[in-house]
Structures are given as structure tokens and as C-alpha cells.
Amino acid sequence: MTEAPEQPIERAVCVYCASSRTAHPEYRAAARRLGEVLAGEGVGIVYGGGAAGSMGALADGALSKGGRVVGILPRFMADLEWGHKGLSDLQLVEDLRTRKHMMLTLSQAAIALPGGSGTLEEL
């Protein structure tokens, strides 16, 4: 974990998606493919930092292609060990509000994948 960058990450997109382990398999597959494609194009990913569901699939896909993946995770979620262990960078923040702000601040665009109430709230 490192200090949070204050400027956007060059060529990075924020991706909102489900963290639930019960996310539909087709959604997880689409998230993984998106991660692979973005990484293949040299586009970094800023996302919620989770290891499960579409979040984990997105990160795994990008990392499998050598992509840069930055996770933004509230401390209470890190305490519950919800964070992805293999990210390029994992930023811990105090709360969900700060997480949302940082995700947008570090990226130039946003993509929303299917999710639940948490994904909707982020939008």
C-alpha cells in the first residue's frame, strides 16, 4: 500500500461492478474480459479493491495481461480481508464517500458493469 496519488493516473478508467460472491457467472466473465481488454490496450483500472465477484474477476483479468490495477478499499473492508491481494496498488481510505471520490479523481472515464445496490449507489 502506498500514499494516494493526488493527480489522475495516466490512461486509467474507473470501473464500478459487483463485489458479491453470488454475482452471475456471465457478469463475472464479462468483467474478466473487460480487464483483459483494458490491460491489452494499456489502460489502467481504478476500482473498489475487492477480491470477490465481478470486482475480483475484473482485477484478475487485467493482472493476467500485465495491466495496472489500483484498488480503493475502505479500512473496515480491509479489516474483513475483502481486499484483492495481487493488485498493483491498494489504497486504504476511511470511508465509502472517500472511496468514491478517489476512484473518480484518479481516472479519466468510468464504466459501470451490472451489480447490486452498492454499484447503483456509487453511480
Order of alpha helices (4+ residues) and beta strands (2+ residues): beta-alpha-beta-alpha-beta-alpha-beta-alpha-beta-alpha
